[in-house]
Amino acid sequence: MSIRSDMFSRMPAFRPAARRLFAGFSLDDFDPVLSIVFICLLSLGIVMVASSSISVADRNFGNPFYYLERQLVFVAIGLFAAMMVFKIRLVQWEKSGMSLLMFALFLLVLVLLPGIGKTVNGSTRWLPLGVFNL
């Protein structure tokens, strides 16, 4: 029995959803060195956010782990988005390269339009999207 098929066998309620999410992935698709570096950098970032924000979060929100919890939520969202992006074949990325470039340039110009771009510390470089800025 492979690792991939046994990964979620102990969680029967999540088995169908997990199989759909991980369909098409195998351990051969991942570069071990890149994966280790990725996990180390992600862990280091989480530790840095946690250690540097405990007193500020406790003072401002009454919860010393407020920023850590928020960071973990965004890490989970980012990992889920990365898994969805990894499912797109390289040929599709190559075909849509020029469209993605034009979209990126559009976003760069959009920031400069009055009333749309958000100014932080004297620099207008952000697009407000409700919960977070892009």
C-alpha positions, -999 to +999 in steps of 0.1 A: +000+000+000+015+034-009+019+063+014-005+084-007-034+059-005-028+053+032-025+090+041-061+096+050-073+060+057-077+067+094-100+097+088-131+081+072-152+113+072-125+132+053-114+104+030-135+113-002-127+150+001-090+143+007-087+119-022-103+145-045-079+172-032-048+151-035-058+134-068-029+135-092-003+141-066+024+116-058+056+119-037+076+115-069+063+150-080+080+168-052+116+178-050+128+168-015+154+196-011+130+223-022+103+209+001+126+209+031+138+244+024+101+255+020+091+239+053+120+254+071+113+289+058+076+285+066+084+273+101+109+301+107+084+327+096+058+314+119+082+313+148+093+349+141+058+362+139+049+344+172+080+355+191+080+391+179+043+398+184+033+382+218+035+414+239+019+436+213-009+412+207-015+408+244-016+445+249-038+453+219-062+423+218-058+405+252-047+374+233-009+369+231-013+345+202-036+367+181-010+374+153+002+338+154-034+325+149-039+350+121-006+340+105-015+303+107-049+310+090-032+328+061-006+300+059-034+274+056-051+296+029-018+299+011-011+262+012-046+254-001-042+280-029-007+265-038-022+230-040-049+243-064-022+261-085+000+230-086-029+212-103-027+235-133-005+219-160+026+237-171+013+240-207-016+261-194+008+285-176+028+288-208-004+296-228-016+322-204+017+339-197+010+370-217-025+374-202-010+371-167+016+397-175-011+421-188-031+415-156-001+422-135+006+455-153-031+464-150-028+459-112+003+481-111-015+509-129-047+504-108-027+512-076-019+546-090-055+557-097-068+582-072-093+567-048-084+531-055-048+528-042-042+529-005-014+550+010+005+536+038+035+555+053+035+579+024+036+552-003+006+543-025+013+507-032-017+488-019-051+477-031-076+474-002-095+441-004-115+443+028-098+419+052-063+424+038-044+446+014-029+434-019 
